[in-house]
Amino acid sequence: MTWSAVLLVTAVVWAVSVIRSVRLRALVYSLPLPMTLALLSTDYRVGGAQLLGVLGLNLFFVTVAVTYHRLRWPILLADAAGIAVYVALSAGLLAVVVPFEAALVGTLVLWSGAMLLLHRRARPSAAPADAPAAPADERAAVAETSDGGRPDGLPALLKLVVIFVGAILTALLGAVLRGMVVTFPYSGVLVAVEARHQLREFSRHFARNSLALVGFLTAYHYLQDASSAVALGAGWAAFAVVAVALHLPLRPRPAAPDPSTAGPTIASPPHQQLPDRRPATPPADEATPGESARRRDPATLTGGGPAVARRAAQVRPPRPLRPATEPPSVR
């Protein structure tokens, strides 16, 4: 590798070291910058072996994460184990001829299976009913920051020097890989050390972004006979399209209603008379319960009760008087 490649690896790893979000770290690392320099500085062609090298990148991070977190190995020893696994895979791939189409189908199938497995494992388990749930913002902040939000121990300038020395060593190691030098994790060796506290989250995000690297190598493979510049342009375009598609939200979130705006009003159809909603006036002989309670009983006006009222209603009209006849006088 040239000095420009060493400087590029140094810049990528240093940028990853200062980024706090694990998701953004994985996106920056997945940029095919080392691949581009490797293709420009060598005459290697992209084939099925190089496409399967993307799987080797994921296997490298999985090996480092398992040996560091589960086996409790030191991070440098875990990094060496990841390099050994990648070199062994590269030796096996270079020993046989892998058709590009078969490698592409196999890579897509394995990527889909890995995403399905990670999606199932990422489902939240059922928590006890009495356990207090942590706020969503707090959980996202812990998962998205490096090292739980703690500052790194080394100053930025000293870290840059260490990364530069490590980039030289990894460039010397990558020179013995022949065609697999295209996908060798130059910056990944140092990124694994930098993101050692969040390796599992970083590996999941990078496994998702690795589909964009497959798009880059696929576009370059089919256009590499025309021109390297055209092939690289098409590769970067394919990478950008796949990366944007991977990071688009699956479901658009509905916008929350603004409490300051009034609710919608329903207008009446035109040329239609609105019904009269005023309360109807009861007839004169009918009284409402409240009005009947306010009125006095007619029977109570005379001092009697209901019996007196019934007798008063049953009084017959007076009969006409008979003409009076004078008795005969007795003289």
Phi and psi in degrees as a GROMACS rama.xvg file:
@    title "Ramachandran Plot"
@    xaxis  label "Phi"
@    yaxis  label "Psi"
@TYPE xy
-84.9994  171.963  THR-2
-65.9899  -30.4803  TRP-3
-63.5587  -37.6633  SER-4
-66.5801  -39.2446  ALA-5
-62.9007  -43.1395  VAL-6
-65.7484  -37.0137  LEU-7
-66.5361  -44.1651  LEU-8
-60.5456  -40.6253  VAL-9
-61.329  -43.3629  THR-10
-65.5674  -41.1573  ALA-11
-65.0961  -46.7967  VAL-12
-66.7507  -38.5743  VAL-13
-66.6474  -37.4816  TRP-14
-64.8158  -39.86  ALA-15
-65.479  -33.7883  VAL-16
-69.4195  -27.9901  SER-17
-94.6679  -8.90474  VAL-18
-83.5791  134.417  ILE-19
-92.0415  -29.484  ARG-20
-78.2707  129.009  SER-21
-66.5233  -39.0779  VAL-22
-63.139  -42.7399  ARG-23
-70.899  -33.8509  LEU-24
-59.1403  -48.2702  ARG-25
-62.8477  -35.9498  ALA-26
-68.3122  -41.9613  LEU-27
-66.2185  -40.8972  VAL-28
-66.4952  -32.7656  TYR-29
-75.0531  -5.9067  SER-30
-61.7098  130.775  LEU-31
-78.6929  47.1477  PRO-32
-71.1999  -49.7651  LEU-33
-62.3086  -34.1333  PRO-34
-63.0198  -41.4711  MET-35
-63.1819  -44.6115  THR-36
-66.8795  -37.1704  LEU-37
-65.1532  -38.4991  ALA-38
-72.4299  -31.1181  LEU-39
-77.3686  -33.57  LEU-40
-91.2068  -6.86127  SER-41
-128.281  170.006  THR-42
-106.764  22.7829  ASP-43
-74.5086  146.091  TYR-44
-103.188  149.727  ARG-45
-85.6835  123.585  VAL-46
-133.989  -159.728  GLY-47
-66.4871  -34.6341  GLY-48
-64.5962  -42.5182  ALA-49
-68.2549  -31.9974  GLN-50
-67.2627  -40.2636  LEU-51
-70.348  -14.5711  LEU-52
-64.4162  -23.6099  GLY-53
-64.0113  -38.2627  VAL-54
-64.1869  -33.8318  LEU-55
-64.0299  -34.3297  GLY-56
-62.8191  -45.1054  LEU-57
-65.1535  -38.8139  ASN-58
-65.4517  -32.8623  LEU-59
-61.1048  -49.5968  PHE-60
-68.8368  -35.1774  PHE-61
-64.1467  -42.0111  VAL-62
-63.1028  -43.8798  THR-63
-64.9584  -41.368  VAL-64
-65.6697  -42.1274  ALA-65
-67.9435  -45.934  VAL-66
-70.0617  -29.2812  THR-67
-83.8664  -45.467  TYR-68
-85.5574  -41.591  HIS-69
-91.5185  -44.9232  ARG-70
-85.7953  -7.44433  LEU-71
60.342  35.7564  ARG-72
-76.4303  155.853  TRP-73
-62.9626  152.747  PRO-74
-64.2968  -35.288  ILE-75
-69.0803  -37.0232  LEU-76
-69.5752  -38.0636  LEU-77
-64.9899  -37.499  ALA-78
-63.5921  -40.5531  ASP-79
-65.1925  -36.0408  ALA-80
-65.0209  -39.1408  ALA-81
-64.5947  -40.0269  GLY-82
-64.3403  -40.987  ILE-83
-62.5028  -40.0347  ALA-84
-65.2491  -41.7182  VAL-85
-66.5617  -40.7827  TYR-86
-65.5  -39.5702  VAL-87
-64.7874  -41.2621  ALA-88
-64.6081  -40.2257  LEU-89
-64.6057  -40.3307  SER-90
-63.3912  -37.966  ALA-91
-69.8708  -37.1763  GLY-92
-72.0117  -34.7744  LEU-93
-75.9737  -16.3184  LEU-94
-77.8691  -18.3835  ALA-95
-126.085  163.179  VAL-96
-97.1505  118.311  VAL-97
-106.337  116.271  VAL-98
-60.4689  143.147  PRO-99
-66.7913  -41.4764  PHE-100
-64.7684  -41.7079  GLU-101
-64.5605  -40.3667  ALA-102
-64.9665  -36.9416  ALA-103
-66.0298  -45.2727  LEU-104
-63.9415  -44.6399  VAL-105
-62.6817  -39.4193  GLY-106
-65.3498  -42.2755  THR-107
-66.1757  -38.3808  LEU-108
-66.1675  -45.6214  VAL-109
-65.3495  -37.873  LEU-110
-65.1175  -42.5593  TRP-111
-63.9469  -42.6824  SER-112
-63.7985  -39.5218  GLY-113
-66.4315  -39.174  ALA-114
-67.3424  -37.4421  MET-115
-65.6787  -41.195  LEU-116
-65.7982  -43.3751  LEU-117
-66.1763  -34.5102  LEU-118
-66.6568  -39.3163  HIS-119
-69.2435  -38.2847  ARG-120
-74.6701  -21.0349  ARG-121
-83.6982  -6.42156  ALA-122
-65.6933  134.935  ARG-123
-68.8305  133.422  PRO-124
-75.9612  158.915  SER-125
-69.7498  121.121  ALA-126
-91.1856  155.639  ALA-127
-60.5522  153.213  PRO-128
-67.1364  -33.3872  ALA-129
-89.7005  -0.00567198  ASP-130
-81.7989  129.083  ALA-131
-71.4717  133.896  PRO-132
-84.0556  137.405  ALA-133
-75.7469  147.403  ALA-134
-60.8014  148.595  PRO-135
-64.4537  -36.9585  ALA-136
-65.7635  -36.4807  ASP-137
-70.5156  -41.0805  GLU-138
-63.8466  -41.3524  ARG-139
-66.2045  -36.2537  ALA-140
-67.3429  -39.3721  ALA-141
-67.8856  -38.9588  VAL-142
-75.3516  -25.7198  ALA-143
-96.6287  -5.67745  GLU-144
-104.959  151.081  THR-145
-81.2724  134.841  SER-146
60.2527  33.7889  ASP-147
66.3761  19.5311  GLY-148
88.5688  2.55635  GLY-149
-80.8559  143.58  ARG-150
-71.3624  150.774  PRO-151
-72.1813  155.949  ASP-152
-77.6733  -34.777  GLY-153
-86.4907  144.367  LEU-154
-65.9689  162.499  PRO-155
-65.0169  -40.8456  ALA-156
-69.2263  -42.8048  LEU-157
-65.8757  -37.0874  LEU-158
-64.6621  -35.548  LYS-159
-64.4977  -38.5565  LEU-160
-66.5862  -42.9128  VAL-161
-63.2389  -41.4826  VAL-162
-64.903  -37.9375  ILE-163
-64.5957  -42.9111  PHE-164
-65.4251  -41.7907  VAL-165
-64.3764  -34.6579  GLY-166
-65.0795  -36.6327  ALA-167
-65.2236  -42.517  ILE-168
-65.6015  -42.6527  LEU-169
-69.1601  -31.0232  THR-170
-67.3523  -37.9678  ALA-171
-66.4574  -36.1005  LEU-172
-70.046  -38.2699  LEU-173
-70.2655  -14.6475  GLY-174
-71.8727  -15.8868  ALA-175
-96.2498  6.89784  VAL-176
-97.1188  -0.558022  LEU-177
53.1449  -122.985  ARG-178
-66.5715  -24.6644  GLY-179
-79.0564  3.50076  MET-180
-65.4857  -19.4646  VAL-181
-64.4631  -41.4943  VAL-182
-107.365  13.7748  THR-183
-65.2401  136.629  PHE-184
-76.879  72.0699  PRO-185
-56.9045  -61.0168  TYR-186
-76.3599  -19.7756  SER-187
-65.5682  -29.6831  GLY-188
-62.9026  -40.829  VAL-189
-84.2953  -29.9138  LEU-190
-65.4972  -36.98  VAL-191
-62.4848  -36.372  ALA-192
-70.0599  -39.7158  VAL-193
-70.0704  -39.0001  GLU-194
-102.532  34.1244  ALA-195
-67.0737  -27.316  ARG-196
-79.1447  -14.6658  HIS-197
-129.045  37.4474  GLN-198
-65.7829  -37.7202  LEU-199
-66.1343  -45.9016  ARG-200
-64.9123  -40.2333  GLU-201
-63.2476  -41.1752  PHE-202
-64.3693  -38.3998  SER-203
-65.445  -44.7268  ARG-204
-66.9268  -38.8908  HIS-205
-69.7378  -35.982  PHE-206
-60.524  -36.7754  ALA-207
-68.6012  -42.8805  ARG-208
-73.5507  -15.2616  ASN-209
-66.5057  -18.3924  SER-210
-64.0835  -31.7145  LEU-211
-66.5131  -34.2885  ALA-212
-67.3418  -34.7816  LEU-213
-62.5537  -41.1668  VAL-214
-63.5039  -38.4881  GLY-215
-62.3422  -49.5132  PHE-216
-68.3969  -33.6136  LEU-217
-66.2692  -46.7455  THR-218
-64.0867  -38.8895  ALA-219
-66.9326  -37.1648  TYR-220
-62.6501  -43.4679  HIS-221
-79.6127  -11.761  TYR-222
-119.342  6.66506  LEU-223
-71.2255  -22.0345  GLN-224
-75.0881  -25.7406  ASP-225
-75.3667  -58.9942  ALA-226
-166.186  142.762  SER-227
-67.636  -35.4331  SER-228
-66.0097  -45.0749  ALA-229
-63.8671  -40.7184  VAL-230
-64.9236  -41.0519  ALA-231
-67.1707  -39.1214  LEU-232
-62.9363  -43.5208  GLY-233
-66.6029  -36.1303  ALA-234
-64.3647  -44.5025  GLY-235
-66.1004  -36.0997  TRP-236
-65.0096  -42.3861  ALA-237
-64.954  -39.3928  ALA-238
-60.9918  -44.8555  PHE-239
-64.0211  -42.2943  ALA-240
-64.0608  -46.1766  VAL-241
-67.4388  -39.6078  VAL-242
-64.2988  -41.2482  ALA-243
-65.2336  -41.4154  VAL-244
-64.269  -33.6771  ALA-245
-72.1407  -29.2022  LEU-246
-100.67  3.0733  HIS-247
-73.866  142.116  LEU-248
-67.463  141.67  PRO-249
-69.901  -39.9784  LEU-250
-126.022  127.666  ARG-251
-69.5856  133.831  PRO-252
-75.9015  131.032  ARG-253
-67.5216  139.223  PRO-254
-71.2131  137.58  ALA-255
-72.2847  138.22  ALA-256
-67.672  142.049  PRO-257
-79.0458  119.41  ASP-258
-67.4547  -17.9034  PRO-259
-78.5144  -19.1992  SER-260
-87.7483  144.063  THR-261
-76.965  155.703  ALA-262
-70.4693  162.653  GLY-263
-69.2486  141.613  PRO-264
-103.351  141.667  THR-265
-97.4555  115.03  ILE-266
-85.698  148.302  ALA-267
-77.676  150.939  SER-268
-61.9462  150.956  PRO-269
-68.1521  154.863  PRO-270
56.7949  38.8386  HIS-271
-132.464  125.462  GLN-272
-76.3189  129.23  GLN-273
-72.329  139.28  LEU-274
-69.2901  147.953  PRO-275
-77.3647  114.651  ASP-276
-98.3293  12.4491  ARG-277
-74.9602  147.894  ARG-278
-66.2427  136.177  PRO-279
-70.5113  141.769  ALA-280
-83.9141  123.584  THR-281
-67.1583  153.595  PRO-282
-60.9531  168.251  PRO-283
-67.6218  -36.1003  ALA-284
-84.1653  -4.48287  ASP-285
-113.415  138.097  GLU-286
-124.433  146.088  ALA-287
-74.4011  161.741  THR-288
-57.529  -38.373  PRO-289
-68.6548  -37.7866  GLY-290
-71.1822  -38.5312  GLU-291
-66.0959  -28.3507  SER-292
-72.5914  -29.5257  ALA-293
-78.6838  -28.0315  ARG-294
-75.0441  152.052  ARG-295
-96.6551  149.981  ARG-296
-68.6604  130.367  ASP-297
-59.6929  -29.8371  PRO-298
-70.1186  -25.8763  ALA-299
-77.2634  -13.049  THR-300
-67.6513  -30.5726  LEU-301
-92.8567  0.358768  THR-302
89.1796  -1.45505  GLY-303
-99.3282  -170.644  GLY-304
-115.741  -158.144  GLY-305
-64.9715  -32.3191  PRO-306
-65.9111  -41.3346  ALA-307
-64.1829  -37.0331  VAL-308
-65.8097  -39.7714  ALA-309
-67.1571  -38.8472  ARG-310
-67.3149  -34.2485  ARG-311
-68.6808  -30.9002  ALA-312
-75.0506  -22.3943  ALA-313
-94.7978  6.57479  GLN-314
-68.6555  127.531  VAL-315
-80.0382  153.621  ARG-316
-67.5775  150.339  PRO-317
-66.5206  143.629  PRO-318
-78.3692  150.031  ARG-319
-66.3452  143.926  PRO-320
-76.3772  140.843  LEU-321
-77.2813  147.835  ARG-322
-64.7284  132.911  PRO-323
-74.5624  135.757  ALA-324
-113.43  129.539  THR-325
-77.8149  131.338  GLU-326
-63.8548  148.478  PRO-327
-62.4066  136.731  PRO-328
-78.6904  142.567  SER-329
-105.082  113.603  VAL-330
